[in-house]
Amino acid sequence: MMTDNLLESRIGTEKFLADFWQKKPLLARGALAQAANTLDRASMIELACRDDVESRLVTGARRVWHVERGPFRKRDFARLPRRGWTLLVNGLETVLPAARALQQQFSFIPYARHDDVMASYAAPGGSVGPHFDSYDVFLVQGMGARRWQISSQRDLRLIAGAPLKILNRFRPQRAWTLHGGDLLYLPPRYAHHGVAVDECITWSVGFRAPDRQEMAEQLLDFVRDHLRVAGAYRDPGLKPQRHPAAIGKDMLRRIKTMVEAVRWTDADVQRCLGEYLTEPRPGTVFTRARRVSAARFAELARARGIRLALPTRMLTCGAQIFINNETVAVRATAAKALHELADTRRLPPGARTDAATRALLYQWYQAGYIHIELSQPTR
């Protein structure tokens, strides 16, 4: 049964994970009121005109849909009607501090599961049609209101040839109108259809869930790139065979023995997963800060603190640190500070670090992975 519990406390998050996560929807009225007025139409259009974010313009209804991909020009929006269109902008956590802050509201879910933050602006009546997502999603209402219908239907067949994944048949079971700050959680493969009641913006916080095929391909690619197998095929006991075009049983046996020597370890799986999950979004460009010496960087970091750049993805696994598809093994003396940086995306002023950690942080600063805080936070 749907409840209106908020997610503002430790008890609330534990209950959510136990009772709702990947199990059933949750409607939470007013759960994230701060999201209500973060974006407006002008801001969305400005974002859609950038070439470092993914944007789409969707028009249509029922069984006829049209999708245009950005970047756009501002004049592209002047020709649009007053009703029935939607602008989608993905990957906002990499360019918009407010989007990253919204994503951080869900830090009770491991970062290894975080994907991206999307925002959709819709003119009255705008929609992207009834559909389902293959991952968990939190729909947070910003400005305006949107009417949502949901269904646990098993029939997930899509309209053939449509430019979007639109359900062929949608049978709504429940419906609500969400206003600013309201939150709707949907488990994977839960059908839903949102239509703008008036001019509105909806945030979508998604969580990645790689399937077996995808993860197997990632591991095999990793093993191939790091594989070192000595020796070559040998057949000193070769004998004539009746059909020279036939692959002989002896050759098959020898090759089978050779490929069976290919192995991967737990450490290989760990590194493969860490690098895969921290790979930056396609098209990401890291902006390097002004040049300073290593000594000056250490001085500024100690006085002001540091933070991860918005596009940076960072995870940890014991003494291994994964950042933007790179792996670094660190000593125990460095792990505490780097784990804090990964968990909170910041290191406060005065954070204790050893020389090796400061050198590593300086490398990341030079690469644009981290930035020095602009000023020391007030207390």
C-alpha positions as CSV (number, residue, x, y, z in Angstrom):
1,M,0.0,0.0,0.0
2,M,1.3,3.5,-0.9
3,T,2.4,5.7,2.0
4,D,3.5,9.3,2.4
5,N,6.5,8.8,4.6
6,L,9.4,11.2,4.1
7,L,13.0,10.2,3.6
8,E,14.5,12.8,5.9
9,S,15.8,10.5,8.7
10,R,17.9,7.4,9.2
11,I,14.9,5.4,10.3
12,G,13.0,6.6,7.2
13,T,15.8,5.5,4.8
14,E,16.1,2.1,6.5
15,K,12.4,1.6,6.2
16,F,12.5,2.7,2.6
17,L,15.2,0.2,1.7
18,A,13.6,-2.6,3.6
19,D,10.0,-2.1,2.4
20,F,10.1,-0.3,-1.0
21,W,13.5,-0.4,-2.7
22,Q,13.1,-2.6,-5.8
23,K,9.8,-3.8,-4.4
24,K,7.0,-1.3,-4.7
25,P,6.4,2.4,-5.4
26,L,6.5,5.2,-2.8
27,L,4.8,8.5,-2.9
28,A,6.3,11.1,-0.5
29,R,4.5,14.4,-0.4
30,G,6.8,17.4,0.2
31,A,9.9,15.2,0.7
32,L,12.2,17.5,-1.2
33,A,10.7,21.0,-1.0
34,Q,14.1,22.6,-1.9
35,A,13.8,21.2,-5.4
36,A,10.6,23.2,-6.2
37,N,12.2,26.4,-7.5
38,T,15.7,25.3,-8.6
39,L,15.1,25.4,-12.3
40,D,12.9,27.4,-14.7
41,R,12.2,27.4,-18.4
42,A,14.9,29.9,-19.2
43,S,17.6,27.8,-17.3
44,M,16.5,24.6,-19.1
45,I,16.7,26.2,-22.5
46,E,20.2,27.6,-21.7
47,L,21.3,24.1,-20.6
48,A,19.9,22.5,-23.8
49,C,22.0,24.9,-25.8
50,R,25.2,23.6,-24.3
51,D,27.3,21.0,-26.1
52,D,28.5,19.3,-22.9
53,V,25.1,17.9,-21.9
54,E,22.7,15.6,-23.7
55,S,19.3,17.1,-24.6
56,R,16.2,16.0,-26.5
57,L,13.1,17.8,-27.6
58,V,10.0,15.5,-27.7
59,T,6.7,16.3,-29.4
60,G,3.8,14.0,-30.1
61,A,1.0,12.0,-28.5
62,R,-0.5,8.5,-28.5
63,R,1.3,6.6,-31.2
64,V,3.0,9.4,-33.2
65,W,6.1,10.9,-31.7
66,H,9.0,13.0,-32.8
67,V,12.4,13.5,-31.2
68,E,15.1,16.1,-31.9
69,R,18.5,16.0,-30.3
70,G,20.5,18.9,-29.1
71,P,22.5,21.0,-28.7
72,F,19.8,23.5,-29.6
73,R,19.6,27.2,-30.4
74,K,17.4,29.5,-28.4
75,R,15.4,30.4,-31.5
76,D,14.5,26.7,-31.8
77,F,12.1,27.2,-28.9
78,A,10.4,30.3,-30.2
79,R,8.7,28.3,-32.9
80,L,7.2,25.7,-30.5
81,P,3.4,25.7,-29.7
82,R,2.1,26.6,-26.2
83,R,1.2,23.0,-25.4
84,G,2.3,19.4,-25.9
85,W,6.1,19.4,-25.9
86,T,8.9,18.3,-23.5
87,L,12.5,19.2,-23.2
88,L,14.8,16.5,-21.6
89,V,18.3,17.3,-20.3
90,N,20.5,14.5,-19.0
91,G,23.7,14.4,-16.9
92,L,22.9,17.6,-15.0
93,E,24.9,16.5,-12.0
94,T,28.1,17.0,-14.1
95,V,27.3,20.7,-14.8
96,L,24.8,22.0,-12.3
97,P,25.6,22.1,-8.5
98,A,21.9,22.0,-7.6
99,A,21.6,18.7,-9.5
100,R,24.6,17.2,-7.8
101,A,23.1,18.4,-4.4
102,L,19.8,16.7,-5.3
103,Q,21.6,13.4,-6.2
104,Q,23.4,13.6,-2.8
105,Q,20.0,13.5,-1.1
106,F,20.0,9.9,-2.0
107,S,23.5,9.0,-0.6
108,F,21.8,6.3,1.5
109,I,22.0,4.3,-1.7
110,P,25.7,3.4,-2.6
111,Y,27.3,5.7,-5.1
112,A,28.2,2.6,-7.1
113,R,24.4,2.5,-8.0
114,H,24.1,6.2,-8.9
115,D,23.7,7.0,-12.6
116,D,22.6,10.5,-13.5
117,V,20.1,13.3,-12.9
118,M,17.8,14.4,-15.7
119,A,15.4,17.3,-15.7
120,S,12.4,17.5,-18.0
121,Y,10.6,20.8,-18.8
122,A,7.1,20.3,-20.2
123,A,4.6,22.8,-21.6
124,P,1.0,22.1,-20.5
125,G,0.0,18.7,-21.8
126,G,3.6,17.8,-22.5
127,S,4.7,14.1,-22.1
128,V,7.1,11.5,-23.3
129,G,4.4,8.8,-23.4
130,P,3.7,5.8,-21.2
131,H,6.9,3.9,-20.7
132,F,9.1,2.0,-18.2
133,D,12.6,2.2,-17.0
134,S,15.0,-0.7,-16.5
135,Y,16.4,0.9,-13.4
136,D,15.2,2.5,-10.1
137,V,14.1,6.1,-10.4
138,F,13.0,8.9,-8.1
139,L,10.8,11.5,-9.8
140,V,11.0,14.8,-7.9
141,Q,8.6,17.5,-8.9
142,G,10.1,21.0,-9.3
143,M,8.0,23.9,-10.5
144,G,4.4,23.3,-11.6
145,A,2.4,20.1,-11.4
146,R,2.4,16.8,-13.3
147,R,-0.2,14.1,-13.3
148,W,1.3,10.6,-13.0
149,Q,-0.3,7.3,-13.7
150,I,1.5,4.1,-12.8
151,S,0.9,0.4,-13.4
152,S,2.6,-2.9,-12.4
153,Q,1.5,-4.5,-15.7
154,R,3.5,-7.3,-17.1
155,D,2.8,-6.5,-20.7
156,L,5.8,-4.3,-21.6
157,R,5.7,-4.5,-25.4
158,L,6.6,-1.3,-27.1
159,I,5.3,0.5,-30.2
160,A,7.4,-0.7,-33.1
161,G,9.4,1.9,-34.9
162,A,8.8,4.7,-32.4
163,P,11.7,7.0,-31.6
164,L,11.0,6.6,-27.9
165,K,10.3,3.4,-25.9
166,I,6.5,3.9,-25.7
167,L,4.4,1.1,-24.3
168,N,2.0,-0.4,-26.9
169,R,-0.7,-0.8,-24.3
170,F,-0.8,1.1,-21.0
171,R,-3.3,0.1,-18.3
172,P,-3.0,2.6,-15.4
173,Q,-3.8,1.3,-11.9
174,R,-3.1,4.4,-9.8
175,A,-2.8,8.1,-10.3
176,W,-1.6,11.2,-8.5
177,T,-0.9,14.9,-9.2
178,L,2.6,15.9,-8.0
179,H,3.4,19.4,-6.9
180,G,6.6,21.2,-6.0
181,G,8.8,19.0,-3.7
182,D,6.7,15.8,-4.0
183,L,8.6,12.6,-4.7
184,L,7.6,9.4,-6.4
185,Y,9.8,6.3,-6.3
186,L,9.4,3.6,-8.9
187,P,11.1,0.2,-9.0
188,P,12.6,-1.1,-12.3
189,R,10.2,-2.0,-15.1
190,Y,7.2,-0.2,-13.4
191,A,5.1,1.4,-16.1
192,H,4.4,5.1,-15.7
193,H,3.0,8.0,-17.7
194,G,3.4,11.7,-16.7
195,V,1.5,14.6,-18.3
196,A,2.1,18.2,-17.4
197,V,-0.9,19.8,-15.8
198,D,0.7,23.2,-16.4
199,E,4.1,24.5,-17.2
200,C,6.3,22.3,-15.1
201,I,9.8,20.8,-14.4
202,T,10.4,17.3,-13.1
203,W,13.7,15.9,-11.9
204,S,14.5,12.3,-12.5
205,V,17.2,10.7,-10.3
206,G,18.2,7.4,-11.9
207,F,20.3,4.4,-10.6
208,R,22.3,2.2,-12.8
209,A,21.9,-1.6,-12.9
210,P,24.2,-3.3,-15.5
211,D,22.8,-6.5,-16.8
212,R,24.7,-9.8,-16.9
213,Q,25.7,-9.4,-20.6
214,E,27.0,-5.9,-20.1
215,M,29.0,-6.8,-17.0
216,A,30.4,-10.0,-18.7
217,E,31.6,-8.0,-21.7
218,Q,33.2,-5.4,-19.4
219,L,35.1,-8.1,-17.5
220,L,36.2,-9.9,-20.7
221,D,37.4,-6.6,-22.2
222,F,39.3,-5.9,-18.9
223,V,40.9,-9.4,-18.9
224,R,41.8,-9.1,-22.6
225,D,43.5,-5.7,-22.0
226,H,45.6,-7.0,-19.1
227,L,46.1,-10.6,-20.2
228,R,49.7,-11.9,-20.5
229,V,49.9,-15.6,-21.6
230,A,53.3,-17.0,-22.5
231,G,54.0,-19.8,-25.0
232,A,52.7,-20.7,-28.5
233,Y,50.9,-23.6,-30.1
234,R,53.0,-26.7,-30.6
235,D,52.2,-30.1,-32.1
236,P,55.5,-32.1,-32.3
237,G,53.6,-35.3,-32.6
238,L,51.7,-34.2,-35.7
239,K,50.5,-37.0,-38.0
240,P,49.1,-36.9,-41.5
241,Q,45.3,-36.6,-41.7
242,R,42.9,-37.8,-44.4
243,H,41.2,-34.5,-44.9
244,P,43.6,-31.5,-44.8
245,A,40.7,-29.0,-44.4
246,A,39.4,-30.6,-41.3
247,I,40.2,-29.2,-37.8
248,G,41.5,-32.2,-36.0
249,K,40.5,-33.4,-32.6
250,D,44.1,-33.2,-31.3
251,M,44.3,-29.5,-32.3
252,L,40.9,-28.8,-30.6
253,R,42.2,-30.5,-27.4
254,R,45.5,-28.4,-27.4
255,I,43.7,-25.1,-28.0
256,K,41.1,-25.9,-25.3
257,T,44.0,-26.5,-22.9
258,M,45.6,-23.2,-23.9
259,V,42.4,-21.1,-23.4
260,E,41.6,-22.8,-20.1
261,A,44.8,-21.2,-18.8
262,V,42.9,-17.8,-18.9
263,R,41.8,-16.9,-15.4
264,W,40.7,-13.9,-13.5
265,T,40.9,-13.2,-9.8
266,D,38.8,-11.3,-7.3
267,A,41.2,-8.4,-7.6
268,D,40.6,-8.3,-11.4
269,V,36.8,-8.2,-10.9
270,Q,37.2,-5.5,-8.2
271,R,39.4,-3.3,-10.5
272,C,37.2,-3.9,-13.5
273,L,34.0,-2.9,-11.6
274,G,35.7,0.1,-10.0
275,E,37.0,1.5,-13.3
276,Y,33.7,0.8,-15.1
277,L,31.5,2.5,-12.5
278,T,33.7,5.6,-12.4
279,E,34.0,6.1,-16.1
280,P,32.9,9.7,-16.8
281,R,29.9,10.4,-18.9
282,P,30.6,10.5,-22.7
283,G,31.8,13.9,-23.8
284,T,32.9,15.0,-20.3
285,V,35.7,17.6,-20.3
286,F,37.5,18.4,-17.1
287,T,38.3,22.0,-16.6
288,R,41.7,22.6,-15.2
289,A,42.1,25.3,-12.6
290,R,44.8,27.9,-12.7
291,R,48.4,26.7,-12.4
292,V,49.9,26.7,-8.9
293,S,52.9,24.9,-7.5
294,A,52.5,21.7,-5.4
295,A,53.5,23.7,-2.3
296,R,50.9,26.4,-3.0
297,F,48.2,23.8,-3.7
298,A,48.9,22.1,-0.4
299,E,48.7,25.5,1.4
300,L,45.4,26.4,-0.3
301,A,43.9,23.0,0.3
302,R,44.8,23.1,4.0
303,A,43.3,26.6,4.3
304,R,40.2,26.3,2.2
305,G,39.5,22.6,1.7
306,I,38.9,20.8,-1.6
307,R,36.0,19.3,-3.5
308,L,35.5,16.9,-6.3
309,A,34.7,18.5,-9.7
310,L,31.0,18.1,-10.6
311,P,31.7,15.5,-13.4
312,T,34.1,13.4,-11.2
313,R,33.1,9.9,-10.2
314,M,35.0,8.4,-7.3
315,L,34.6,5.1,-5.4
316,T,36.6,3.1,-3.0
317,C,37.3,-0.5,-2.1
318,G,39.7,-1.0,0.7
319,A,43.1,0.4,-0.2
320,Q,42.1,0.9,-3.8
321,I,40.7,4.2,-5.0
322,F,38.8,4.5,-8.3
323,I,38.4,7.9,-9.9
324,N,37.3,8.7,-13.4
325,N,38.1,5.2,-14.8
326,E,41.6,5.2,-13.0
327,T,42.8,3.0,-10.2
328,V,45.2,4.0,-7.4
329,A,46.4,1.8,-4.6
330,V,47.1,3.8,-1.5
331,R,48.6,3.1,1.9
332,A,46.4,2.9,5.0
333,T,47.6,6.3,6.2
334,A,46.1,7.9,3.0
335,A,42.9,5.8,2.9
336,K,41.0,7.6,5.6
337,A,41.2,11.1,3.9
338,L,40.5,9.7,0.5
339,H,37.5,7.7,1.7
340,E,36.1,10.9,3.2
341,L,36.6,12.7,-0.1
342,A,34.8,10.0,-1.9
343,D,32.0,9.8,0.6
344,T,31.3,13.5,1.0
345,R,32.9,14.8,-2.2
346,R,34.8,17.2,0.0
347,L,37.8,17.5,2.3
348,P,37.4,20.2,4.9
349,P,40.0,22.8,5.7
350,G,42.8,21.5,7.9
351,A,42.2,17.8,6.9
352,R,45.2,15.7,7.8
353,T,47.0,14.2,4.8
354,D,50.5,12.7,4.4
355,A,53.0,13.7,1.7
356,A,52.0,10.9,-0.7
357,T,48.3,11.9,-0.4
358,R,49.1,15.5,-1.1
359,A,51.1,14.6,-4.1
360,L,48.2,12.4,-5.4
361,L,45.6,15.2,-4.8
362,Y,47.9,17.6,-6.6
363,Q,47.9,15.3,-9.7
364,W,44.1,15.2,-9.6
365,Y,44.0,19.0,-9.2
366,Q,46.2,19.3,-12.3
367,A,43.9,17.0,-14.2
368,G,40.8,18.9,-13.2
369,Y,39.4,16.1,-11.1
370,I,39.3,18.2,-7.9
371,H,39.1,21.9,-7.2
372,I,40.1,24.1,-4.3
373,E,37.1,25.6,-2.5
374,L,36.6,29.2,-3.5
375,S,36.6,30.4,0.1
376,Q,36.8,28.9,3.6
377,P,33.3,27.9,4.7
378,T,31.8,30.1,7.4
379,R,31.0,28.5,10.7
